[in-house]
Amino acid sequence: MISERAGEFLVKLAKDTIKYYLDNGKIMVKPTDYPIELDEELGVLVTLNKNHNLRGCIGYAEPVKPVIDATIEVAIAAAFNDPRFNQITEKEFEELEFEVTVLTKPEMIVVAHPDQYFDEIEIGRDGLIIQKGYARGLLL
């Protein structure tokens, strides 16, 4: 997992990324002074809340690119491309609460019988990627 310092950096990065996009209409260049541990490929979600209500959330459940790059990409997507919401406006930016969730690499849970999943999964510790065919869901 990443350090608290790296986590705080990612939250600020998500906020700065969205603010830069609002001000300039383009994606900012990745900073060069980031914690080196953010070069690791891990899943990441950026969640935006407004008045304690969901305002946008997009991410990668699986490690597809370095956390630093994924955070910039999904911050933009959460603010401007979440199909459930209108795009974030400059006026509401200051009202947003920012959350970045970094996920450990997924591990397959193999059991002989479906009832055994209850022995393998701990609520509050484990997230789940559930898939059947092309349909997928993420439970944190």
C-alpha positions in Angstrom: 0.0 0.0 0.0 1.1 3.6 -0.3 2.2 5.9 2.4 0.1 8.6 4.1 2.3 11.2 2.5 1.7 9.7 -1.0 -2.1 9.6 -0.3 -2.2 13.2 0.6 -0.2 14.0 -2.5 -2.8 12.2 -4.6 -5.8 14.0 -3.1 -4.1 17.4 -3.9 -3.2 16.1 -7.4 -6.8 15.2 -8.1 -7.9 18.6 -7.0 -5.2 20.5 -8.9 -5.9 18.4 -12.0 -9.6 19.4 -12.0 -8.9 23.0 -11.2 -6.3 23.2 -14.0 -8.7 21.7 -16.5 -11.4 24.2 -15.4 -9.0 27.1 -15.9 -7.3 26.0 -19.0 -9.5 23.5 -20.8 -6.7 20.9 -21.0 -5.0 18.3 -18.9 -2.0 19.5 -16.8 1.4 18.0 -17.2 2.3 15.3 -14.6 4.4 16.9 -11.8 8.0 15.8 -11.5 8.3 16.1 -7.7 6.0 13.2 -6.7 6.7 10.3 -4.3 8.4 7.6 -6.3 6.1 4.9 -4.9 3.3 6.4 -7.2 5.1 4.9 -10.2 3.6 1.5 -9.1 0.7 0.2 -11.1 -2.3 0.0 -8.8 -6.1 0.5 -9.2 -7.3 4.0 -8.3 -10.7 5.7 -7.9 -11.4 9.4 -7.6 -14.6 10.3 -5.9 -16.1 13.8 -5.8 -18.8 14.6 -3.2 -20.8 17.8 -2.8 -22.6 18.4 0.5 -21.9 14.7 1.4 -23.6 13.5 -1.8 -21.9 11.7 -4.7 -21.0 14.1 -7.5 -18.7 11.9 -9.6 -16.7 8.8 -9.3 -14.5 7.1 -11.9 -11.6 4.8 -11.6 -9.6 1.7 -12.5 -10.4 -1.4 -10.3 -7.3 -3.1 -11.6 -3.7 -1.9 -12.0 -3.5 -0.7 -15.6 -1.0 2.2 -15.2 1.1 4.0 -12.6 -1.0 5.5 -9.8 0.3 9.0 -10.6 -0.9 8.8 -14.2 -4.2 7.0 -13.4 -5.1 9.6 -10.8 -4.8 12.5 -13.3 -6.8 10.5 -15.8 -9.6 9.5 -13.5 -9.8 12.8 -11.8 -10.7 14.4 -15.1 -13.1 11.6 -15.9 -14.9 11.9 -12.5 -15.3 15.6 -12.9 -16.3 15.8 -16.6 -17.2 12.3 -17.9 -19.2 10.5 -15.3 -22.4 9.7 -17.3 -24.5 10.0 -14.1 -23.8 13.7 -13.6 -23.4 17.0 -15.5 -19.8 18.3 -15.8 -18.3 20.0 -12.7 -18.6 23.8 -13.0 -16.1 26.4 -11.8 -18.7 27.8 -9.5 -19.2 24.5 -7.6 -15.5 23.5 -7.5 -14.9 25.0 -4.0 -17.8 23.0 -2.7 -16.4 19.7 -3.7 -14.9 17.1 -1.3 -12.1 15.0 -2.9 -11.3 11.4 -2.2 -8.7 9.2 -3.8 -8.9 5.4 -3.2 -5.8 3.3 -4.1 -6.5 -0.4 -4.4 -4.2 -3.3 -3.8 -3.7 -5.7 -6.7 -6.7 -8.0 -7.0 -6.3 -11.7 -6.0 -8.6 -14.5 -7.2 -10.6 -16.2 -4.5 -11.0 -19.8 -5.3 -13.5 -22.0 -3.3 -15.0 -25.4 -3.8 -18.5 -24.2 -3.0 -20.0 -20.7 -3.1 -20.9 -20.8 0.6 -17.2 -20.8 1.4 -16.8 -17.2 0.1 -18.2 -16.0 3.4 -15.2 -17.6 5.2 -12.8 -15.9 2.8 -14.1 -12.3 2.6 -13.9 -9.8 5.5 -16.2 -6.9 5.2 -14.3 -3.6 5.8 -11.0 -5.1 4.6 -11.8 -6.7 1.3 -13.1 -5.1 -1.8 -14.7 -7.3 -4.5 -14.7 -7.3 -8.2 -17.6 -9.4 -9.3 -17.9 -10.4 -12.9 -20.1 -12.5 -15.1 -19.5 -12.4 -18.8 -18.9 -8.7 -19.8 -20.8 -7.3 -16.7 -18.6 -6.2 -13.8 -19.1 -4.5 -10.5 -16.8 -3.2 -7.8 -17.7 -3.3 -4.1 -15.5 -1.5 -1.7 
